[in-house]
Amino acid sequence: ALLAVTDKFLKEGPTPEELARAKKRMAASEIFARDNQVGMANWYGSLLVTGQPMARIESWGARIQAVTREQVMAALNTYMTGVNHIDAALLPGKT
């Protein structure tokens, strides 16, 4: 069942409603991450320490909103196929 759902999503991608909902969730996550001084310091600090320039950090929300269905499909088919694809679910005690 897991593979069927994954394969369907890889072929069809997100609906416009799913994509809009994902963007809203990511925007909310950014807002909540910066809703107090400690959270804001951690958010900025974790991005700055990984080499992200301030302009890129500040444009994060706009870049998320600009993501298209086609870009999502390209990413899915790059990272969720081949060796990266979910192809097994191990049960407890099974190897």
Backbone as CSV, one residue per row, in Angstrom:
resi,resn,N_x,N_y,N_z,CA_x,CA_y,CA_z,C_x,C_y,C_z
1,ALA,0.824,-1.191,0.000,0.000,0.000,0.000,0.871,1.259,0.000
2,LEU,1.969,1.217,0.752,2.878,2.357,0.810,3.471,2.644,-0.563
3,LEU,3.907,1.603,-1.245,4.481,1.781,-2.577,3.453,2.303,-3.562
4,ALA,2.210,1.832,-3.453,1.163,2.289,-4.368,0.910,3.784,-4.204
5,VAL,0.855,4.245,-2.972,0.634,5.672,-2.714,1.829,6.490,-3.203
6,THR,3.038,6.014,-2.914,4.252,6.719,-3.348,4.319,6.778,-4.865
7,ASP,4.076,5.643,-5.529,4.126,5.609,-6.995,3.088,6.536,-7.616
8,LYS,1.892,6.555,-7.036,0.839,7.435,-7.552,1.258,8.896,-7.418
9,PHE,1.829,9.248,-6.279,2.250,10.631,-6.061,3.390,11.006,-7.001
10,LEU,4.310,10.062,-7.263,5.406,10.329,-8.198,4.891,10.574,-9.610
11,LYS,3.816,9.905,-9.983,3.251,10.068,-11.328,2.374,11.303,-11.437
12,GLU,1.543,11.527,-10.423,0.543,12.593,-10.502,0.972,13.888,-9.823
13,GLY,1.828,13.778,-8.819,2.249,14.965,-8.084,1.145,15.521,-7.202
14,PRO,1.402,16.661,-6.603,0.409,17.253,-5.710,-0.704,17.953,-6.490
15,THR,-1.872,17.948,-5.915,-2.962,18.730,-6.493,-2.688,20.198,-6.168
16,PRO,-3.342,21.114,-6.857,-3.159,22.534,-6.502,-3.471,22.807,-5.030
17,GLU,-4.474,22.128,-4.491,-4.839,22.320,-3.084,-3.749,21.788,-2.159
18,GLU,-3.180,20.632,-2.491,-2.106,20.063,-1.673,-0.872,20.955,-1.682
19,LEU,-0.537,21.488,-2.847,0.619,22.369,-2.949,0.403,23.655,-2.148
20,ALA,-0.787,24.226,-2.253,-1.106,25.443,-1.488,-1.059,25.172,0.008
21,ARG,-1.590,24.018,0.432,-1.579,23.662,1.850,-0.137,23.473,2.348
22,ALA,0.705,22.833,1.553,2.108,22.630,1.940,2.822,23.970,2.090
23,LYS,2.555,24.893,1.172,3.178,26.215,1.258,2.721,26.951,2.513
24,LYS,1.441,26.842,2.840,0.925,27.493,4.051,1.559,26.904,5.302
25,ARG,1.727,25.586,5.311,2.335,24.935,6.478,3.787,25.369,6.649
26,MET,4.508,25.470,5.538,5.899,25.897,5.620,5.994,27.348,6.075
27,ALA,5.094,28.197,5.585,5.083,29.599,6.005,4.777,29.691,7.498
28,ALA,3.819,28.912,7.964,3.477,28.919,9.391,4.655,28.428,10.220
29,SER,5.347,27.429,9.733,6.513,26.901,10.436,7.581,27.979,10.595
30,GLU,7.798,28.757,9.543,8.787,29.840,9.610,8.360,30.882,10.641
31,ILE,7.107,31.246,10.634,6.596,32.260,11.574,6.749,31.770,13.008
32,PHE,6.358,30.506,13.268,6.459,29.973,14.628,7.919,29.829,15.064
33,ALA,8.811,29.540,14.125,10.231,29.405,14.464,10.824,30.738,14.911
34,ARG,10.200,31.842,14.478,10.738,33.166,14.805,9.810,33.965,15.713
35,ASP,8.918,33.296,16.441,7.939,34.048,17.221,8.439,34.514,18.584
36,ASN,9.666,34.169,18.935,10.276,34.727,20.144,11.764,34.913,19.893
37,GLN,12.431,35.624,20.773,13.836,35.974,20.545,14.747,34.753,20.459
38,VAL,14.515,33.764,21.305,15.348,32.563,21.283,15.117,31.794,19.987
39,GLY,13.868,31.627,19.627,13.550,30.924,18.381,14.134,31.631,17.170
40,MET,14.018,32.945,17.160,14.551,33.717,16.040,16.068,33.580,15.964
41,ALA,16.733,33.668,17.110,18.196,33.532,17.135,18.607,32.145,16.649
42,ASN,17.902,31.126,17.086,18.216,29.760,16.656,17.982,29.590,15.160
43,TRP,16.881,30.142,14.653,16.544,30.008,13.235,17.607,30.676,12.374
44,TYR,17.892,31.939,12.669,18.912,32.657,11.902,20.289,32.016,12.083
45,GLY,20.623,31.691,13.320,21.938,31.125,13.600,22.178,29.810,12.886
46,SER,21.168,28.933,12.890,21.349,27.631,12.229,21.532,27.794,10.726
47,LEU,20.883,28.778,10.139,21.040,29.011,8.702,22.353,29.718,8.386
48,LEU,22.724,30.687,9.204,23.980,31.408,8.977,25.192,30.485,9.144
49,VAL,25.148,29.611,10.135,26.277,28.722,10.391,26.463,27.702,9.264
50,THR,25.413,27.431,8.497,25.543,26.521,7.354,25.918,27.257,6.080
51,GLY,26.196,28.558,6.213,26.686,29.320,5.063,25.619,30.027,4.250
52,GLN,24.403,30.085,4.741,23.347,30.773,4.014,23.531,32.284,4.140
53,PRO,23.540,33.008,3.030,23.655,34.465,3.131,22.345,35.078,3.637
54,MET,22.451,36.221,4.253,21.280,36.874,4.844,20.182,37.109,3.810
55,ALA,20.539,37.507,2.602,19.533,37.758,1.566,18.729,36.484,1.272
56,ARG,19.394,35.338,1.262,18.699,34.072,0.997,17.771,33.718,2.163
57,ILE,18.236,33.958,3.377,17.405,33.682,4.551,16.158,34.555,4.525
58,GLU,16.346,35.843,4.248,15.218,36.774,4.243,14.231,36.502,3.110
59,SER,14.685,35.895,2.024,13.781,35.633,0.892,13.153,34.239,0.942
60,TRP,13.375,33.512,2.027,12.900,32.141,2.136,11.394,32.028,1.869
61,GLY,10.609,32.847,2.509,9.155,32.775,2.347,8.716,33.022,0.910
62,ALA,9.297,34.018,0.275,8.949,34.324,-1.117,9.367,33.191,-2.048
63,ARG,10.523,32.582,-1.761,10.978,31.476,-2.607,10.064,30.262,-2.454
64,ILE,9.593,30.007,-1.244,8.655,28.892,-1.034,7.357,29.156,-1.794
65,GLN,6.841,30.360,-1.713,5.596,30.698,-2.400,5.738,30.602,-3.912
66,ALA,6.945,30.767,-4.428,7.171,30.738,-5.878,7.335,29.319,-6.435
67,VAL,7.430,28.318,-5.568,7.623,26.940,-6.034,6.406,26.499,-6.851
68,THR,6.690,25.879,-7.994,5.626,25.416,-8.877,5.446,23.905,-8.776
69,ARG,4.318,23.444,-9.272,4.050,22.008,-9.314,5.130,21.298,-10.124
70,GLU,5.569,21.908,-11.203,6.592,21.316,-12.057,7.910,21.147,-11.298
71,GLN,8.248,22.101,-10.460,9.466,21.993,-9.661,9.346,20.877,-8.622
72,VAL,8.161,20.759,-8.039,7.926,19.677,-7.083,8.073,18.331,-7.783
73,MET,7.474,18.208,-8.964,7.562,16.949,-9.712,9.006,16.622,-10.072
74,ALA,9.771,17.617,-10.484,11.182,17.388,-10.830,11.958,16.908,-9.607
75,ALA,11.731,17.531,-8.459,12.420,17.117,-7.236,12.009,15.707,-6.825
76,LEU,10.711,15.425,-6.893,10.238,14.082,-6.545,10.893,13.027,-7.416
77,ASN,10.945,13.287,-8.697,11.483,12.293,-9.612,13.007,12.245,-9.588
78,THR,13.644,13.225,-8.983,15.091,13.178,-8.793,15.451,12.415,-7.525
79,TYR,14.730,12.703,-6.437,15.120,12.174,-5.133,14.284,11.005,-4.635
80,MET,13.177,10.706,-5.280,12.314,9.615,-4.810,12.251,8.450,-5.794
81,THR,13.208,8.348,-6.664,13.239,7.230,-7.602,14.593,6.539,-7.492
82,GLY,14.717,5.394,-8.109,15.979,4.666,-8.079,16.333,4.231,-6.672
83,VAL,17.595,4.416,-6.291,18.049,3.955,-4.976,17.420,4.736,-3.829
84,ASN,16.869,5.919,-4.106,16.239,6.720,-3.049,14.779,6.352,-2.816
85,HIS,14.216,5.567,-3.685,12.800,5.217,-3.608,12.544,4.248,-2.464
86,ILE,11.410,4.415,-1.811,11.003,3.487,-0.752,10.633,2.176,-1.421
87,ASP,11.361,1.122,-1.119,11.066,-0.138,-1.796,10.856,-1.302,-0.844
88,ALA,10.913,-1.056,0.443,10.710,-2.148,1.400,10.318,-1.585,2.738
89,ALA,9.564,-2.375,3.460,9.225,-2.043,4.838,9.561,-3.271,5.676
90,LEU,10.542,-3.160,6.541,10.964,-4.286,7.337,10.062,-4.420,8.559
91,LEU,9.700,-5.635,8.842,8.904,-5.921,10.031,9.843,-6.154,11.200
92,PRO,9.360,-5.927,12.411,10.217,-6.179,13.588,10.756,-7.602,13.549
93,GLY,12.046,-7.737,13.771,12.668,-9.059,13.788,13.039,-9.594,12.428
94,LYS,12.734,-8.878,11.358,13.046,-9.331,10.006,14.219,-8.504,9.482
95,THR,15.083,-9.132,8.713,16.191,-8.402,8.103,16.231,-8.642,6.625
